[in-house]
Amino acid sequence: MSRECVVCGKGRSSGNNVSHSVRRTKRTFGANVHKTTVEIDGVQKREYVCTRCMRTAKKAD
């Protein structure tokens, strides 16, 4: 199972490596997720959350 943000659902996305000669090979981009303590339905859990959601939650405090 890939790491996925529990707040927004952001996960892996795909794209291409592009060399100097512009040959393309497939690659994946992982979401910038960190395991942090979040409160979901009044229960504290350690889950993966992307940094964008962490910044938004910090702004709400």
Backbone torsions as a table, in degrees:
resi	resn	phi	psi	omega
1	MET	NA	131.6	-179.3
2	SER	-80.4	157.5	178.0
3	ARG	-73.1	130.4	-175.4
4	GLU	-140.0	141.0	179.2
5	CYS	-68.6	130.0	-179.4
6	VAL	-77.4	-17.0	-178.2
7	VAL	-84.9	-54.2	-173.8
8	CYS	-109.1	-12.0	178.3
9	GLY	84.4	9.0	179.8
10	LYS	-66.9	133.2	-178.8
11	GLY	-140.1	-143.4	179.6
12	ARG	-77.0	145.7	171.7
13	SER	-131.3	161.7	-175.9
14	SER	-115.7	159.5	179.4
15	GLY	-166.1	-154.5	-177.4
16	ASN	-127.2	142.5	161.0
17	ASN	-81.1	133.5	179.4
18	VAL	-120.2	116.7	-178.4
19	SER	-81.6	177.2	179.2
20	HIS	-61.4	-33.0	178.4
21	SER	-88.1	12.6	175.9
22	VAL	61.2	32.9	169.8
23	ARG	-86.4	139.5	-174.8
24	ARG	-112.1	133.1	172.6
25	THR	-128.1	148.4	-175.8
26	LYS	-70.6	146.8	174.6
27	ARG	-150.6	169.3	177.7
28	THR	-120.3	148.0	175.2
29	PHE	-110.9	122.2	177.8
30	GLY	-87.1	144.2	176.4
31	ALA	-70.6	148.2	180.0
32	ASN	-81.8	83.0	-177.2
33	VAL	-111.9	146.3	178.6
34	HIS	-131.2	148.3	178.8
35	LYS	-84.0	112.9	-178.2
36	THR	-133.3	166.6	177.5
37	THR	-85.5	121.7	179.0
38	VAL	-126.9	154.6	178.4
39	GLU	-103.1	114.7	179.3
40	ILE	-120.2	118.2	-177.4
41	ASP	55.6	39.2	177.8
42	GLY	78.4	6.8	-179.3
43	VAL	-116.0	130.3	177.7
44	GLN	-79.4	126.5	179.2
45	LYS	-136.7	152.7	173.0
46	ARG	-96.5	110.6	-176.2
47	GLU	-133.5	166.9	175.3
48	TYR	-82.8	127.4	179.9
49	VAL	-132.9	135.8	179.2
50	CYS	-73.7	156.3	-174.9
51	THR	-66.4	-29.6	177.0
52	ARG	-63.5	-43.5	178.3
53	CYS	-68.3	-34.4	177.4
54	MET	-63.9	-42.0	179.4
55	ARG	-65.7	-41.0	-180.0
56	THR	-65.0	-41.3	179.1
57	ALA	-66.0	-36.6	179.1
58	LYS	-66.3	-34.8	179.0
59	LYS	-67.5	-31.3	-178.2
60	ALA	-74.9	-20.4	-178.6
61	ASP	-71.4	NA	NA
